[in-house]
């Protein structure tokens, strides 16, 4: 594959163990090493940023006679090596001598003459190898966008999986169990409501919940995303309360009786609104790596709930939906953004190096991803590691957003699968300024794993029905990849009021509420974040509750503010319609989660009889008790009264209607 790349920010920083790169360089000098027909040359070249690095030629490489110092060249398919790369210990023993194994690396595959030259030069930093598959050519001055897709056979060098530290024996990796494309198992007999309104595109907060119910399944509780619902329906909740930097506070309150229990509830709503008027905060330049899950489970039908269910031969697959999402992302990138792609199944590989988009033929990239097939297990940890590796090699600049977007069903079954460990990986990267967005693909996406990412600084997760992924990423891309607020924290200051629940945030000891990272939404031309809604208990002392807030804006500015929220005295009153809607949504989502939790506990039998069951949740058939029907019926009236003219909110009402119809007729009358 001949590739020409120019005008990159750098090239040496892109060198990563086991991959091949195409690099524009300036030739500096050459030094022969070795003797006879096993001669090796040490070339010194400089990348476009002026960084000098070394390239070793192999005895079977193209001749380098004629290279002129100071002239510019392109090296295509440069083999990248790191003396310290990928040498970690493997938890297996050598089948020959019983010694410990380490991971294989590029230096295990090179010609002995090259190995001698490395030792002679004492190389301890990453360098390039010009072998028989690589070529160095003189270049023209002008820039031409190029196809830089790396085919599967070219992207990762054929190095041994493992090498014995004792005898040097090369050992192949043990095969790992995984879900392969086309694997199906009989699903349970389920009741499915005949209600097409449930699967129409709508708010992402419960879109996957509606899809599960429409297909006769009980969704996972984590699929109920109250933060997204509040953002989509109630970003205008509250009234403006002063102006601070890029954002001003919006605060409001509501007091009312719970429609089911009759207990008096008090809600406080806190959000942020841009002070820029109709102008949205500009997205920073972006270094983006997309991790595309190409495992076997992604070959299942997109609208099918759970891998156990029967698929339809001509149905759109989850992989096809994810590929459309990736293509939508490429259409939203600017010329000075940088894009890389990692493909992830049992193993992850770099399919596209991190490069400026104006140097990349994006139309060719869109063609290549159409040819990917789903197979193998799901090694999310390996995919994240590769993506963070690409971003970590770039210079850290405070003005650029460095982000990984993972398109996956999150059914991790290969490599590191522990959710806590995967979250730690994301958190460690966040500490280095590398942020993560997980887009859950499919109605059976692992929402519990994806939601953990949101708790990490800069983290974001979206749980979308497959048919909505492309449109959502195209229309909301800028706001999805660029947070506007980090580390938002609230502290309640109110005599005889106590915090019962925080919606859209996490309550911590001593009355603190951590909202973390906030992403913006644009409603009627106004950019807002939130809201976060607090449910309070107690009678108070007659004085209004106060809140102390702190957050960090995108540019690093620290903000603090204290505000007193005027609370309505009588029940059934609120400061504005947005807060009324927020209170109704909080009651609604809390009831949905409680129902889903109860249903999963009642149906799940525990135990796993094979590898598939340990990683992919079994589907839980839909079921609603007569007690839950009464609760849903009363919540339906509460939700319908909040904003009767909001058609998207009406879809939540339709969901409650469908759940009530699940119960037997005699139970509905009870």
Buried (B, 14 or more C-beta within 10 A) or exposed (E): EEBBBBEBBBBBBBBBBBBBBBBBBBBBEBEEBBEEEBBBBBBBBBBBEEEEBBBBBBBEBBEBEEBEEEEBBBBBBBBBBBBEBBBEEBEBBBEEEEBBBBBBBBBBBBBEBBBBBBEEBEBEEBBBBBBEBBBBEEBEEEBEBBBBBBEEEBBBBEBBBBBBBBEEBBBEBEEBBBBBBEBEEEBBEBEBBEBEBBBBBBBBBBBBBBBBBBBBBBBBBBBBBBBBBBBBBBBBBBBEBEEBEBBBBBBBBBBBEBBBEEEEBBBBBBBBBBBEEEEBBEBBBBBBBBBBBBBBBBBBBBBBBBBBBEBEEEEBBBBBBBBBBBBBBBEBBEEEBBBBBBBBBBBBBBBBBBBBBBBBBBEEBBEBBEEBEBBBBBBBBBBBBBBBBBBBBBEEEEEBBBBBBBBBBBBBBBBBBEBEEBBBBBBEBBEEBBBBBBBBBBBBBBBBBBBBBBBBBBBBBBBBBBBBBBBBBBEBBBBBBBBBBBBBBBBBBBEEBEBEBBBBBEBEEEBBBBBBBBBBBBBEEBBBBBBBBBBBBBEBEEEBBBBBBBBBBBEEEEBEBEBBBEBBEEEEEBBBBBBBBBBBBBBBBBBBBBBBBBBBEEBEEEEEEEBBEEBBBBBBBBBBBBEBBBBBBBBBEBBBEBBEEBEBBBBBBBBBBBBBBBBEEEBBEE
